[in-house]
Amino acid sequence: MASARLQPDANAIFALAGHALNQLKMLSISGKLKGDVD
């Protein structure tokens, strides 16, 4: 909680990081699916 006070944007940064990780997961999964299809 102390870090949250020091960095109010921490939540936004974590949200963006989580979104980026989800996008990478989806890309890797779709890549595997495409590879299986090919």
Summary of the structure (lengths in Angstrom):
residues: 38
radius of gyration: 16.0
end to end distance: 48.7
largest distance: 50.6
contacts: 68
relative contact order: 0.10
helix: 87%
strand: 0%
